[in-house]
Amino acid sequence: MNLPASVSDLLPPHAQDVYRAAFNHVFAAHARRSPTWIKGLRSVAWPESASE
């Protein structure tokens, strides 16, 4: 998964891994939802990324 610039530019590699894990956890829990829900997933993993 490509991270939003607001995440990859701001966080060190370990913190990016935490973001990925949070995103993937929420994605797996709600995989049946529509693709447009991805924006919401990002806002759960990293609240400031919701505006991207």
mmCIF file of the N, C-alpha and C atoms, coordinates in Angstrom:
data_MODEL
# 
_entry.id   MODEL 
# 
loop_
_atom_site.group_PDB 
_atom_site.id 
_atom_site.type_symbol 
_atom_site.label_atom_id 
_atom_site.label_alt_id 
_atom_site.label_comp_id 
_atom_site.label_asym_id 
_atom_site.label_entity_id 
_atom_site.label_seq_id 
_atom_site.pdbx_PDB_ins_code 
_atom_site.Cartn_x 
_atom_site.Cartn_y 
_atom_site.Cartn_z 
_atom_site.occupancy 
_atom_site.B_iso_or_equiv 
_atom_site.pdbx_formal_charge 
_atom_site.auth_seq_id 
_atom_site.auth_comp_id 
_atom_site.auth_asym_id 
_atom_site.auth_atom_id 
_atom_site.pdbx_PDB_model_num 
ATOM 1   N N  . MET A 1 1  ? 0.836   -1.168 0.000  1.00 0.00 ? 1  MET A N  1 
ATOM 2   C CA . MET A 1 1  ? 0.000   0.000  0.000  1.00 0.00 ? 1  MET A CA 1 
ATOM 3   C C  . MET A 1 1  ? 0.884   1.235  0.000  1.00 0.00 ? 1  MET A C  1 
ATOM 4   N N  . ASN A 1 2  ? 0.582   2.150  -0.893 1.00 0.00 ? 2  ASN A N  1 
ATOM 5   C CA . ASN A 1 2  ? 1.274   3.427  -0.883 1.00 0.00 ? 2  ASN A CA 1 
ATOM 6   C C  . ASN A 1 2  ? 0.667   4.307  0.194  1.00 0.00 ? 2  ASN A C  1 
ATOM 7   N N  . LEU A 1 3  ? 1.516   4.838  1.018  1.00 0.00 ? 3  LEU A N  1 
ATOM 8   C CA . LEU A 1 3  ? 1.035   5.686  2.102  1.00 0.00 ? 3  LEU A CA 1 
ATOM 9   C C  . LEU A 1 3  ? 0.748   7.093  1.592  1.00 0.00 ? 3  LEU A C  1 
ATOM 10  N N  . PRO A 1 4  ? -0.244  7.759  2.178  1.00 0.00 ? 4  PRO A N  1 
ATOM 11  C CA . PRO A 1 4  ? -0.486  9.158  1.831  1.00 0.00 ? 4  PRO A CA 1 
ATOM 12  C C  . PRO A 1 4  ? 0.761   9.988  2.161  1.00 0.00 ? 4  PRO A C  1 
ATOM 13  N N  . ALA A 1 5  ? 1.000   11.027 1.401  1.00 0.00 ? 5  ALA A N  1 
ATOM 14  C CA . ALA A 1 5  ? 2.172   11.873 1.630  1.00 0.00 ? 5  ALA A CA 1 
ATOM 15  C C  . ALA A 1 5  ? 2.188   12.425 3.049  1.00 0.00 ? 5  ALA A C  1 
ATOM 16  N N  . SER A 1 6  ? 1.003   12.718 3.604  1.00 0.00 ? 6  SER A N  1 
ATOM 17  C CA . SER A 1 6  ? 0.945   13.257 4.967  1.00 0.00 ? 6  SER A CA 1 
ATOM 18  C C  . SER A 1 6  ? 1.459   12.260 5.993  1.00 0.00 ? 6  SER A C  1 
ATOM 19  N N  . VAL A 1 7  ? 1.519   11.001 5.622  1.00 0.00 ? 7  VAL A N  1 
ATOM 20  C CA . VAL A 1 7  ? 2.037   9.965  6.521  1.00 0.00 ? 7  VAL A CA 1 
ATOM 21  C C  . VAL A 1 7  ? 3.503   9.692  6.209  1.00 0.00 ? 7  VAL A C  1 
ATOM 22  N N  . SER A 1 8  ? 3.802   9.395  4.955  1.00 0.00 ? 8  SER A N  1 
ATOM 23  C CA . SER A 1 8  ? 5.174   9.008  4.604  1.00 0.00 ? 8  SER A CA 1 
ATOM 24  C C  . SER A 1 8  ? 6.175   10.148 4.775  1.00 0.00 ? 8  SER A C  1 
ATOM 25  N N  . ASP A 1 9  ? 5.739   11.387 4.572  1.00 0.00 ? 9  ASP A N  1 
ATOM 26  C CA . ASP A 1 9  ? 6.646   12.529 4.730  1.00 0.00 ? 9  ASP A CA 1 
ATOM 27  C C  . ASP A 1 9  ? 6.860   12.896 6.188  1.00 0.00 ? 9  ASP A C  1 
ATOM 28  N N  . LEU A 1 10 ? 5.941   12.491 7.039  1.00 0.00 ? 10 LEU A N  1 
ATOM 29  C CA . LEU A 1 10 ? 5.962   12.938 8.429  1.00 0.00 ? 10 LEU A CA 1 
ATOM 30  C C  . LEU A 1 10 ? 6.505   11.894 9.397  1.00 0.00 ? 10 LEU A C  1 
ATOM 31  N N  . LEU A 1 11 ? 6.225   10.624 9.122  1.00 0.00 ? 11 LEU A N  1 
ATOM 32  C CA . LEU A 1 11 ? 6.531   9.579  10.098 1.00 0.00 ? 11 LEU A CA 1 
ATOM 33  C C  . LEU A 1 11 ? 7.790   8.795  9.754  1.00 0.00 ? 11 LEU A C  1 
ATOM 34  N N  . PRO A 1 12 ? 8.524   8.374  10.773 1.00 0.00 ? 12 PRO A N  1 
ATOM 35  C CA . PRO A 1 12 ? 9.665   7.487  10.540 1.00 0.00 ? 12 PRO A CA 1 
ATOM 36  C C  . PRO A 1 12 ? 9.160   6.107  10.130 1.00 0.00 ? 12 PRO A C  1 
ATOM 37  N N  . PRO A 1 13 ? 10.040  5.267  9.595  1.00 0.00 ? 13 PRO A N  1 
ATOM 38  C CA . PRO A 1 13 ? 9.623   3.953  9.078  1.00 0.00 ? 13 PRO A CA 1 
ATOM 39  C C  . PRO A 1 13 ? 8.810   3.105  10.063 1.00 0.00 ? 13 PRO A C  1 
ATOM 40  N N  . HIS A 1 14 ? 9.198   3.057  11.323 1.00 0.00 ? 14 HIS A N  1 
ATOM 41  C CA . HIS A 1 14 ? 8.447   2.220  12.276 1.00 0.00 ? 14 HIS A CA 1 
ATOM 42  C C  . HIS A 1 14 ? 7.022   2.740  12.453 1.00 0.00 ? 14 HIS A C  1 
ATOM 43  N N  . ALA A 1 15 ? 6.867   4.038  12.529 1.00 0.00 ? 15 ALA A N  1 
ATOM 44  C CA . ALA A 1 15 ? 5.535   4.614  12.677 1.00 0.00 ? 15 ALA A CA 1 
ATOM 45  C C  . ALA A 1 15 ? 4.703   4.378  11.417 1.00 0.00 ? 15 ALA A C  1 
ATOM 46  N N  . GLN A 1 16 ? 5.342   4.361  10.261 1.00 0.00 ? 16 GLN A N  1 
ATOM 47  C CA . GLN A 1 16 ? 4.635   4.033  9.023  1.00 0.00 ? 16 GLN A CA 1 
ATOM 48  C C  . GLN A 1 16 ? 4.117   2.598  9.079  1.00 0.00 ? 16 GLN A C  1 
ATOM 49  N N  . ASP A 1 17 ? 4.900   1.706  9.670  1.00 0.00 ? 17 ASP A N  1 
ATOM 50  C CA . ASP A 1 17 ? 4.454   0.316  9.839  1.00 0.00 ? 17 ASP A CA 1 
ATOM 51  C C  . ASP A 1 17 ? 3.225   0.241  10.741 1.00 0.00 ? 17 ASP A C  1 
ATOM 52  N N  . VAL A 1 18 ? 3.193   1.065  11.789 1.00 0.00 ? 18 VAL A N  1 
ATOM 53  C CA . VAL A 1 18 ? 2.035   1.114  12.684 1.00 0.00 ? 18 VAL A CA 1 
ATOM 54  C C  . VAL A 1 18 ? 0.810   1.592  11.916 1.00 0.00 ? 18 VAL A C  1 
ATOM 55  N N  . TYR A 1 19 ? 0.981   2.637  11.112 1.00 0.00 ? 19 TYR A N  1 
ATOM 56  C CA . TYR A 1 19 ? -0.118  3.149  10.284 1.00 0.00 ? 19 TYR A CA 1 
ATOM 57  C C  . TYR A 1 19 ? -0.644  2.041  9.366  1.00 0.00 ? 19 TYR A C  1 
ATOM 58  N N  . ARG A 1 20 ? 0.280   1.357  8.678  1.00 0.00 ? 20 ARG A N  1 
ATOM 59  C CA . ARG A 1 20 ? -0.107  0.275  7.762  1.00 0.00 ? 20 ARG A CA 1 
ATOM 60  C C  . ARG A 1 20 ? -0.892  -0.802 8.491  1.00 0.00 ? 20 ARG A C  1 
ATOM 61  N N  . ALA A 1 21 ? -0.418  -1.181 9.674  1.00 0.00 ? 21 ALA A N  1 
ATOM 62  C CA . ALA A 1 21 ? -1.095  -2.219 10.448 1.00 0.00 ? 21 ALA A CA 1 
ATOM 63  C C  . ALA A 1 21 ? -2.506  -1.770 10.831 1.00 0.00 ? 21 ALA A C  1 
ATOM 64  N N  . ALA A 1 22 ? -2.661  -0.531 11.247 1.00 0.00 ? 22 ALA A N  1 
ATOM 65  C CA . ALA A 1 22 ? -3.991  -0.023 11.606 1.00 0.00 ? 22 ALA A CA 1 
ATOM 66  C C  . ALA A 1 22 ? -4.900  0.003  10.385 1.00 0.00 ? 22 ALA A C  1 
ATOM 67  N N  . PHE A 1 23 ? -4.389  0.484  9.270  1.00 0.00 ? 23 PHE A N  1 
ATOM 68  C CA . PHE A 1 23 ? -5.167  0.537  8.030  1.00 0.00 ? 23 PHE A CA 1 
ATOM 69  C C  . PHE A 1 23 ? -5.588  -0.869 7.610  1.00 0.00 ? 23 PHE A C  1 
ATOM 70  N N  . ASN A 1 24 ? -4.642  -1.798 7.591  1.00 0.00 ? 24 ASN A N  1 
ATOM 71  C CA . ASN A 1 24 ? -4.932  -3.161 7.149  1.00 0.00 ? 24 ASN A CA 1 
ATOM 72  C C  . ASN A 1 24 ? -5.923  -3.857 8.082  1.00 0.00 ? 24 ASN A C  1 
ATOM 73  N N  . HIS A 1 25 ? -5.834  -3.585 9.376  1.00 0.00 ? 25 HIS A N  1 
ATOM 74  C CA . HIS A 1 25 ? -6.771  -4.178 10.326 1.00 0.00 ? 25 HIS A CA 1 
ATOM 75  C C  . HIS A 1 25 ? -8.199  -3.705 10.047 1.00 0.00 ? 25 HIS A C  1 
ATOM 76  N N  . VAL A 1 26 ? -8.360  -2.408 9.884  1.00 0.00 ? 26 VAL A N  1 
ATOM 77  C CA . VAL A 1 26 ? -9.693  -1.859 9.615  1.00 0.00 ? 26 VAL A CA 1 
ATOM 78  C C  . VAL A 1 26 ? -10.187 -2.337 8.247  1.00 0.00 ? 26 VAL A C  1 
ATOM 79  N N  . PHE A 1 27 ? -9.293  -2.393 7.256  1.00 0.00 ? 27 PHE A N  1 
ATOM 80  C CA . PHE A 1 27 ? -9.667  -2.857 5.920  1.00 0.00 ? 27 PHE A CA 1 
ATOM 81  C C  . PHE A 1 27 ? -10.188 -4.297 5.980  1.00 0.00 ? 27 PHE A C  1 
ATOM 82  N N  . ALA A 1 28 ? -9.464  -5.154 6.687  1.00 0.00 ? 28 ALA A N  1 
ATOM 83  C CA . ALA A 1 28 ? -9.878  -6.555 6.784  1.00 0.00 ? 28 ALA A CA 1 
ATOM 84  C C  . ALA A 1 28 ? -11.216 -6.692 7.506  1.00 0.00 ? 28 ALA A C  1 
ATOM 85  N N  . ALA A 1 29 ? -11.435 -5.867 8.504  1.00 0.00 ? 29 ALA A N  1 
ATOM 86  C CA . ALA A 1 29 ? -12.676 -5.937 9.270  1.00 0.00 ? 29 ALA A CA 1 
ATOM 87  C C  . ALA A 1 29 ? -13.878 -5.453 8.464  1.00 0.00 ? 29 ALA A C  1 
ATOM 88  N N  . HIS A 1 30 ? -13.636 -4.623 7.461  1.00 0.00 ? 30 HIS A N  1 
ATOM 89  C CA . HIS A 1 30 ? -14.728 -4.020 6.695  1.00 0.00 ? 30 HIS A CA 1 
ATOM 90  C C  . HIS A 1 30 ? -14.551 -4.218 5.190  1.00 0.00 ? 30 HIS A C  1 
ATOM 91  N N  . ALA A 1 31 ? -13.960 -5.336 4.786  1.00 0.00 ? 31 ALA A N  1 
ATOM 92  C CA . ALA A 1 31 ? -13.601 -5.581 3.390  1.00 0.00 ? 31 ALA A CA 1 
ATOM 93  C C  . ALA A 1 31 ? -14.802 -5.601 2.447  1.00 0.00 ? 31 ALA A C  1 
ATOM 94  N N  . ARG A 1 32 ? -15.987 -5.840 2.958  1.00 0.00 ? 32 ARG A N  1 
ATOM 95  C CA . ARG A 1 32 ? -17.165 -5.922 2.086  1.00 0.00 ? 32 ARG A CA 1 
ATOM 96  C C  . ARG A 1 32 ? -17.720 -4.567 1.703  1.00 0.00 ? 32 ARG A C  1 
ATOM 97  N N  . ARG A 1 33 ? -17.204 -3.529 2.261  1.00 0.00 ? 33 ARG A N  1 
ATOM 98  C CA . ARG A 1 33 ? -17.709 -2.181 1.962  1.00 0.00 ? 33 ARG A CA 1 
ATOM 99  C C  . ARG A 1 33 ? -17.233 -1.717 0.588  1.00 0.00 ? 33 ARG A C  1 
ATOM 100 N N  . SER A 1 34 ? -17.821 -0.656 0.106  1.00 0.00 ? 34 SER A N  1 
ATOM 101 C CA . SER A 1 34 ? -17.481 -0.141 -1.219 1.00 0.00 ? 34 SER A CA 1 
ATOM 102 C C  . SER A 1 34 ? -16.073 0.454  -1.227 1.00 0.00 ? 34 SER A C  1 
ATOM 103 N N  . PRO A 1 35 ? -15.452 0.507  -2.420 1.00 0.00 ? 35 PRO A N  1 
ATOM 104 C CA . PRO A 1 35 ? -14.098 1.071  -2.529 1.00 0.00 ? 35 PRO A CA 1 
ATOM 105 C C  . PRO A 1 35 ? -14.005 2.525  -2.060 1.00 0.00 ? 35 PRO A C  1 
ATOM 106 N N  . THR A 1 36 ? -15.097 3.249  -2.118 1.00 0.00 ? 36 THR A N  1 
ATOM 107 C CA . THR A 1 36 ? -15.041 4.643  -1.671 1.00 0.00 ? 36 THR A CA 1 
ATOM 108 C C  . THR A 1 36 ? -14.824 4.746  -0.172 1.00 0.00 ? 36 THR A C  1 
ATOM 109 N N  . TRP A 1 37 ? -14.972 3.641  0.531  1.00 0.00 ? 37 TRP A N  1 
ATOM 110 C CA . TRP A 1 37 ? -14.774 3.649  1.971  1.00 0.00 ? 37 TRP A CA 1 
ATOM 111 C C  . TRP A 1 37 ? -13.308 3.754  2.349  1.00 0.00 ? 37 TRP A C  1 
ATOM 112 N N  . ILE A 1 38 ? -12.412 3.580  1.376  1.00 0.00 ? 38 ILE A N  1 
ATOM 113 C CA . ILE A 1 38 ? -10.976 3.657  1.660  1.00 0.00 ? 38 ILE A CA 1 
ATOM 114 C C  . ILE A 1 38 ? -10.611 5.003  2.283  1.00 0.00 ? 38 ILE A C  1 
ATOM 115 N N  . LYS A 1 39 ? -11.225 6.077  1.823  1.00 0.00 ? 39 LYS A N  1 
ATOM 116 C CA . LYS A 1 39 ? -10.939 7.386  2.420  1.00 0.00 ? 39 LYS A CA 1 
ATOM 117 C C  . LYS A 1 39 ? -11.246 7.349  3.911  1.00 0.00 ? 39 LYS A C  1 
ATOM 118 N N  . GLY A 1 40 ? -12.326 6.701  4.277  1.00 0.00 ? 40 GLY A N  1 
ATOM 119 C CA . GLY A 1 40 ? -12.665 6.557  5.691  1.00 0.00 ? 40 GLY A CA 1 
ATOM 120 C C  . GLY A 1 40 ? -11.652 5.713  6.439  1.00 0.00 ? 40 GLY A C  1 
ATOM 121 N N  . LEU A 1 41 ? -11.131 4.685  5.785  1.00 0.00 ? 41 LEU A N  1 
ATOM 122 C CA . LEU A 1 41 ? -10.102 3.849  6.416  1.00 0.00 ? 41 LEU A CA 1 
ATOM 123 C C  . LEU A 1 41 ? -8.884  4.686  6.758  1.00 0.00 ? 41 LEU A C  1 
ATOM 124 N N  . ARG A 1 42 ? -8.498  5.531  5.818  1.00 0.00 ? 42 ARG A N  1 
ATOM 125 C CA . ARG A 1 42 ? -7.333  6.378  6.071  1.00 0.00 ? 42 ARG A CA 1 
ATOM 126 C C  . ARG A 1 42 ? -7.585  7.298  7.246  1.00 0.00 ? 42 ARG A C  1 
ATOM 127 N N  . SER A 1 43 ? -8.795  7.801  7.371  1.00 0.00 ? 43 SER A N  1 
ATOM 128 C CA . SER A 1 43 ? -9.074  8.705  8.480  1.00 0.00 ? 43 SER A CA 1 
ATOM 129 C C  . SER A 1 43 ? -9.056  7.976  9.818  1.00 0.00 ? 43 SER A C  1 
ATOM 130 N N  . VAL A 1 44 ? -9.327  6.671  9.815  1.00 0.00 ? 44 VAL A N  1 
ATOM 131 C CA . VAL A 1 44 ? -9.239  5.896  11.051 1.00 0.00 ? 44 VAL A CA 1 
ATOM 132 C C  . VAL A 1 44 ? -7.780  5.668  11.416 1.00 0.00 ? 44 VAL A C  1 
ATOM 133 N N  . ALA A 1 45 ? -6.961  5.316  10.425 1.00 0.00 ? 45 ALA A N  1 
ATOM 134 C CA . ALA A 1 45 ? -5.555  5.032  10.681 1.00 0.00 ? 45 ALA A CA 1 
ATOM 135 C C  . ALA A 1 45 ? -4.760  6.310  10.960 1.00 0.00 ? 45 ALA A C  1 
ATOM 136 N N  . TRP A 1 46 ? -5.128  7.402  10.283 1.00 0.00 ? 46 TRP A N  1 
ATOM 137 C CA . TRP A 1 46 ? -4.401  8.661  10.421 1.00 0.00 ? 46 TRP A CA 1 
ATOM 138 C C  . TRP A 1 46 ? -5.388  9.801  10.173 1.00 0.00 ? 46 TRP A C  1 
ATOM 139 N N  . PRO A 1 47 ? -5.971  10.359 11.209 1.00 0.00 ? 47 PRO A N  1 
ATOM 140 C CA . PRO A 1 47 ? -7.066  11.327 11.045 1.00 0.00 ? 47 PRO A CA 1 
ATOM 141 C C  . PRO A 1 47 ? -6.783  12.478 10.091 1.00 0.00 ? 47 PRO A C  1 
ATOM 142 N N  . GLU A 1 48 ? -5.578  13.020 10.052 1.00 0.00 ? 48 GLU A N  1 
ATOM 143 C CA . GLU A 1 48 ? -5.310  14.141 9.156  1.00 0.00 ? 48 GLU A CA 1 
ATOM 144 C C  . GLU A 1 48 ? -5.320  13.754 7.690  1.00 0.00 ? 48 GLU A C  1 
ATOM 145 N N  . SER A 1 49 ? -5.197  12.462 7.376  1.00 0.00 ? 49 SER A N  1 
ATOM 146 C CA . SER A 1 49 ? -5.157  12.033 5.977  1.00 0.00 ? 49 SER A CA 1 
ATOM 147 C C  . SER A 1 49 ? -6.538  12.018 5.343  1.00 0.00 ? 49 SER A C  1 
ATOM 148 N N  . ALA A 1 50 ? -7.583  12.246 6.102  1.00 0.00 ? 50 ALA A N  1 
ATOM 149 C CA . ALA A 1 50 ? -8.935  12.211 5.567  1.00 0.00 ? 50 ALA A CA 1 
ATOM 150 C C  . ALA A 1 50 ? -9.176  13.313 4.538  1.00 0.00 ? 50 ALA A C  1 
ATOM 151 N N  . SER A 1 51 ? -8.406  14.360 4.597  1.00 0.00 ? 51 SER A N  1 
ATOM 152 C CA . SER A 1 51 ? -8.600  15.471 3.669  1.00 0.00 ? 51 SER A CA 1 
ATOM 153 C C  . SER A 1 51 ? -7.921  15.243 2.333  1.00 0.00 ? 51 SER A C  1 
ATOM 154 N N  . GLU A 1 52 ? -7.145  14.175 2.186  1.00 0.00 ? 52 GLU A N  1 
ATOM 155 C CA . GLU A 1 52 ? -6.451  13.911 0.906  1.00 0.00 ? 52 GLU A CA 1 
ATOM 156 C C  . GLU A 1 52 ? -7.366  13.273 -0.090 1.00 0.00 ? 52 GLU A C  1 
# 
